Amino acid sequence: MSNSTVDYRTYLDPNIVFKLKSLELRAKMVVEGFMVGLHKSPYHGFSVEFSEHRPYMQGDPIKNLDWKVYAKSERYYIKQYEDETNLLAHVILDISGSMDYKYSGKITKLEYAATLAASMIYLMLNQQDAVGLTLYSDKIENYLPPKTGRVYLRKLLAALANAKPENRTATADCLNTVAEKVKKRGLVIIISDFFDDIEKVLSSLKKFHYKKNEIIVFQILDPVEKNFDFGKDAIFVDKETSDELTTQPYHIQKAYGQAMNEFIQKIKSDCLNNGIDYNLIETNYSFDKALFNYFKKRRKMF
């Protein structure tokens, strides 16, 4: 394995990324590692398209072909103009109490989610896209409408860096509120553990879809929330209500696993049936998994 391969994968490893204190530096590190990874992967052509090109289609003027790109990739690309590439995006992040969870690792769900959100915002604003940010718990904690520019990037990153997990979750109500604010079609990115009334959540997601927005969902979970692999007596404390339950995890592991799997499959299948991209992301995953799924969604929009 080459040093360069080790380097770019290191930039995407949550345990390495979180050694940096600055959220902006984390986002920059993740994005740079991701872009280097694209160049070294079978998806190299995507990185060309993503920056400023799209594939040639029948009927496009031959004069707009970029022959320099063809010489490097042996694929035909048309150089896009600014009005073709600009995107209007809303990043919606759950900062309720349940997101303040980690088991054996050093990274809470909110810390992982905020870094993922920051990386996507960093990526989009450097593409001249307009990006907005909503932080919510049981109410809208902060709403910043979509704008462009380097100064606005710092404002969005500051809001993420200062976000503190608190209160209960009211995902459906908050999504309904944001949906009313979205007047123009664009991309809606929702990051949450979705520990809420899932039928109401799915109903609220559809409101963005009815307005012809493209939607991508990232469900963020700690690995132990999926496998319940505690292995010893434990006291469980609700992060939102402080209620406690003492039990032996192995007694309920099978039933818990079945219930959690049904919960995840319900979200996934309903999202896919309604044209919503769904992604399950665990906090030990390399950041490129989520970014590549965002990347594919953005590519489909042009």
C-alpha positions as a printed Julia matrix, in Angstrom:
302×3 Matrix{Float64}:
   0.0     0.0     0.0
   1.43    3.37   -0.96
   1.99    6.22    1.48
  -0.48    8.4    -0.45
  -3.19    5.75   -0.05
  -2.55    5.58    3.7
  -2.61    9.37    3.92
  -5.99   10.0     2.32
  -7.7     7.21    4.29
  -6.2     8.63    7.47
  -7.85   11.96    6.7
 -11.23   10.2     6.67
 -10.82    8.19    9.89
 -13.02    9.64   12.69
 -10.46    8.75   15.36
  -7.78   10.76   13.53
 -10.05   13.61   12.46
 -11.22   14.23   16.04
  -7.7    14.93   17.21
  -8.21   18.33   15.6
 -10.01   20.79   17.89
 -11.23   23.15   15.15
 -14.39   22.07   13.31
 -13.28   24.0    10.23
  -9.96   22.12   10.17
 -11.8    18.82   10.58
 -14.1    19.65    7.67
 -11.17   20.72    5.49
  -9.24   17.55    6.36
 -12.2    15.29    5.56
 -12.99   17.04    2.26
  -9.38   16.98    1.1
  -9.06   13.3     1.98
 -12.33   12.57    0.19
 -11.31   14.37   -3.0
  -7.9    12.68   -3.06
  -9.67    9.36   -2.55
 -11.94   10.0    -5.52
  -8.94   10.59   -7.76
  -7.43    7.29   -6.65
 -10.64    5.26   -6.89
 -12.7     3.79   -9.76
 -14.86    6.91   -9.39
 -12.15    9.26  -10.61
 -14.46   10.53  -13.34
 -16.94   11.69  -10.7
 -14.45   14.15   -9.24
 -14.03   15.73  -12.66
 -17.78   16.0   -13.16
 -18.39   17.22   -9.66
 -16.06   20.19   -9.86
 -17.08   21.83  -13.1
 -18.08   19.32  -15.79
 -20.87   16.98  -16.78
 -20.88   14.07  -19.24
 -21.43   14.86  -22.94
 -24.99   14.11  -24.07
 -26.37   13.78  -27.57
 -27.27   17.23  -28.86
 -24.64   19.13  -26.89
 -22.56   21.52  -29.05
 -19.25   19.9   -29.98
 -17.52   23.25  -29.4
 -18.25   22.91  -25.65
 -16.31   19.65  -25.28
 -13.32   19.95  -22.97
 -10.54   18.22  -24.87
  -8.05   18.6   -22.03
 -10.28   16.51  -19.8
 -10.72   13.98  -22.61
  -6.93   13.67  -22.94
  -6.69   12.77  -19.24
  -9.77   10.58  -18.83
 -10.65    9.42  -22.37
 -14.24   10.44  -21.6
 -16.24   13.28  -23.11
 -17.21   16.13  -20.78
 -18.98   19.42  -21.29
 -17.83   22.37  -19.22
 -20.75   23.57  -17.13
 -21.59   27.19  -16.61
 -22.36   28.7   -13.22
 -26.14   28.62  -13.58
 -25.98   24.87  -14.34
 -23.87   23.93  -11.32
 -25.21   26.05   -8.48
 -27.27   24.22   -5.92
 -29.64   25.35   -3.17
 -29.17   23.13   -0.13
 -30.6    22.84    3.38
 -28.66   20.88    6.02
 -30.92   19.91    8.94
 -29.21   18.52   12.06
 -30.76   16.91   15.14
 -29.05   18.22   18.31
 -31.48   16.7    20.83
 -30.3    14.87   23.95
 -30.27   11.42   22.35
 -27.51   12.57   19.98
 -25.19   13.03   22.98
 -24.36    9.34   23.12
 -21.2     7.3    22.81
 -20.36    3.91   24.27
 -16.78    2.74   24.08
 -15.49    5.25   21.56
 -14.55    8.88   21.97
 -17.06   10.36   19.53
 -20.7    11.1    20.28
 -23.32   10.86   17.57
 -23.64   14.64   17.56
 -19.89   15.18   17.23
 -19.79   12.8    14.27
 -22.93   14.31   12.72
 -21.7    17.9    13.15
 -18.4    17.03   11.46
 -20.24   15.33    8.61
 -22.52   18.37    8.23
 -19.54   20.73    8.34
 -17.73   18.7     5.67
 -20.71   18.79    3.31
 -21.2    22.51    3.91
 -17.49   23.13    3.29
 -17.69   21.1     0.08
 -20.83   22.84   -1.21
 -19.82   26.41   -0.43
 -16.5    25.83   -2.16
 -18.58   24.78   -5.18
 -20.39   28.17   -5.06
 -23.59   26.45   -3.87
 -26.0    28.23   -1.52
 -26.26   26.37    1.79
 -28.46   26.83    4.84
 -28.4    25.15    8.25
 -31.1    24.21   10.73
 -30.36   22.9    14.23
 -33.26   21.41   16.14
 -34.23   19.46   19.27
 -37.86   19.71   20.41
 -37.9    23.11   18.68
 -35.86   24.97   16.08
 -32.7    26.01   17.92
 -31.09   27.85   15.01
 -32.14   28.55   11.42
 -29.74   30.04    8.88
 -31.2    30.39    5.36
 -29.21   29.3     2.29
 -26.51   31.75    1.2
 -23.1    31.57   -0.45
 -19.66   32.9     0.4
 -16.61   32.32    2.55
 -17.87   34.59    5.32
 -21.11   32.63    5.5
 -19.14   29.38    5.7
 -17.56   30.59    8.94
 -20.98   31.54   10.31
 -22.4    28.09    9.55
 -19.38   26.31   11.02
 -19.55   28.48   14.15
 -23.21   27.51   14.63
 -22.26   23.83   14.34
 -19.26   24.17   16.65
 -21.4    25.86   19.33
 -24.28   23.37   19.12
 -24.94   21.64   22.43
 -27.09   18.49   22.75
 -30.18   19.26   24.8
 -33.9    18.69   25.2
 -36.12   15.95   23.83
 -36.59   15.11   20.18
 -39.41   16.48   18.05
 -38.09   15.61   14.62
 -41.43   15.54   12.81
 -42.63   18.89   14.15
 -39.33   20.59   13.42
 -39.13   19.17    9.9
 -42.65   20.43    9.25
 -41.56   23.91   10.35
 -38.51   23.89    8.07
 -40.56   22.55    5.14
 -42.74   25.66    5.37
 -39.63   27.83    5.08
 -38.34   26.08    1.95
 -39.76   28.05   -0.98
 -37.42   26.96   -3.8
 -36.52   23.5    -4.98
 -33.17   22.17   -3.88
 -31.4    19.49   -1.88
 -32.5    18.72    1.69
 -30.0    16.83    3.87
 -31.32   15.51    7.2
 -28.96   14.1     9.85
 -30.45   12.43   12.93
 -30.71    9.19   14.87
 -34.48    9.4    14.19
 -35.39    8.2    17.68
 -38.91    9.55   17.45
 -42.37    8.57   16.24
 -41.25    7.2    12.9
 -44.65    7.43   11.19
 -44.81   11.16   11.92
 -41.19   11.61   10.81
 -41.83    9.89    7.5
 -44.92   12.01    6.95
 -42.87   15.17    7.5
 -40.16   13.98    5.1
 -42.78   13.64    2.39
 -43.58   17.35    2.67
 -40.13   18.18    1.28
 -40.69   15.61   -1.45
 -44.07   17.12   -2.4
 -42.27   20.41   -3.03
 -40.03   18.54   -5.49
 -36.91   18.75   -3.35
 -34.3    16.02   -3.53
 -33.85   14.5    -0.07
 -31.0    12.55    1.47
 -31.28   11.11    4.97
 -28.37   10.09    7.19
 -29.33    8.03   10.22
 -26.45    8.28   12.7
 -26.05    5.48   15.26
 -23.4     4.38   17.72
 -22.42    0.77   16.84
 -23.67   -0.54   20.18
 -27.11    0.94   19.51
 -27.38   -1.56   16.66
 -25.89   -4.67   18.25
 -26.61   -4.03   21.97
 -23.29   -5.72   22.74
 -22.74   -4.49   26.31
 -21.85   -7.92   27.69
 -22.47   -7.21   31.38
 -24.97   -5.8    33.84
 -25.76   -2.24   32.98
 -27.79    0.76   34.03
 -29.44    2.45   31.06
 -30.16    6.15   31.33
 -32.46    7.95   28.9
 -30.43   10.91   27.57
 -33.56   13.0    27.19
 -35.62   12.15   30.31
 -32.94   10.79   32.73
 -35.13    7.72   33.4
 -33.06    4.7    34.51
 -33.35    0.95   33.86
 -31.08   -1.72   35.38
 -30.86   -4.99   33.46
 -28.6    -7.74   32.13
 -28.2    -6.84   28.43
 -27.85  -10.41   27.16
 -31.38  -11.18   28.42
 -32.91   -8.67   26.04
 -30.28   -8.54   23.28
 -32.23  -10.72   20.84
 -35.52   -8.86   21.26
 -33.73   -5.51   21.12
 -31.87   -6.52   17.96
 -35.11   -7.55   16.26
 -36.87   -4.32   17.27
 -33.95   -2.16   16.15
 -33.68   -3.98   12.83
 -37.41   -3.49   12.21
 -37.07    0.19   13.1
 -34.18    0.71   10.67
 -35.84   -1.29    7.89
 -39.05    0.72    8.31
 -37.22    4.01    7.83
 -35.17    2.64    4.94
 -38.02    1.06    2.99
 -40.39    4.01    3.43
 -37.68    6.44    2.35
 -36.81    4.43   -0.75
 -40.49    3.95   -1.63
 -40.9     7.73   -1.61
 -37.79    8.6    -3.63
 -35.75    9.61   -0.57
 -32.14    8.48   -0.32
 -31.49    6.68    2.98
 -28.07    6.03    4.54
 -27.26    4.28    7.81
 -24.01    5.67    9.22
 -22.32    4.37   12.37
 -19.93    6.62   14.28
 -16.97    4.35   13.56
 -17.46    4.63    9.77
 -14.95    6.46    7.63
 -16.43    9.79    6.49
 -16.12    8.95    2.79
 -19.09    6.55    2.95
 -21.52    9.37    3.74
 -19.82   11.93    1.49
 -19.85    9.64   -1.5
 -23.6     9.07   -1.1
 -24.11   12.84   -0.94
 -21.85   13.16   -3.97
 -23.94   10.72   -6.03
 -27.16   12.53   -5.08
 -25.77   15.91   -6.16
 -24.5    14.46   -9.42
 -27.99   13.14  -10.29
 -29.48   16.61   -9.91
 -27.66   18.06  -12.93
